[in-house]
Amino acid sequence: MRKPATQAVMNALVKKGGEARFVGGCVRDALIGQQGGDNIDIATSIAPNRVIMLLEAAGLKAIPTGLQHGTVTAIVADETFEITTLRRDVDTDGRHATVQFTEDWSIDASRRDFTINAMYCDINGTLYDPLKGAGDLKSGVVRFVGNAETRIQEDTLRILRFFRFYAYFGKGPPDPKALDACGAAASKL
């Protein structure tokens, strides 16, 4: 998160008073001292079209990869950054959602899959953890945000994600509510 390319993207977003935070896997991995994955995810209260404008004004490449979901990809020095506007799910078909943009970080956190993926960190390193994901990560608990059945109904692939994250981060027996919800919906995969 401290690399010059990463800082260039964050600075472009916050320079004119916008708010942007790292989110998900890069925050989770940083907390446990692991090297990050393929790209860095950034959440922002800035509308997607303005994100594009701010990136381009800073001389950065912006690709409108999923504007209907609020996602813009920034490419800097061969690194990719997925920047997604805060959102709430209005409707879902079990895999994709119709979304409405918001400026409320807690609403955005409440629509995410697991507590360990619903943590944010600003450019200064301040952790925002509205759903206590850091405690779950430390304890090795992979827990769905809110109701496990609801999270799986929104996106059935979360069943696979649960087991993948549990295999990597889990300690002790899996969360029984999560396990029951996954079993009940397994035929939908």
Sequence and secondary structure as in RCSB ss.txt:
>XXXX:A:sequence
MRKPATQAVMNALVKKGGEARFVGGCVRDALIGQQGGDNIDIATSIAPNRVIMLLEAAGLKAIPTGLQHGTVTAI
VADETFEITTLRRDVDTDGRHATVQFTEDWSIDASRRDFTINAMYCDINGTLYDPLKGAGDLKSGVVRFVGNAET
RIQEDTLRILRFFRFYAYFGKGPPDPKALDACGAAASKL
>XXXX:A:secstr
  SHHHHHHHHHHHTTT  EEEETHHHHHHHTT    SSEEEEESS HHHHHHHHHHTT EEEEEEGGGTEEEEE
ETTEEEEEEE EEEEEE BS EEEEE S HHHHHHTSSBGGGS EE TT  EE TT HHHHHHHT   BSS HHH
HHHHBTTHHHHHHHHHHHH  SS  HHHHHHHHHHGGG 
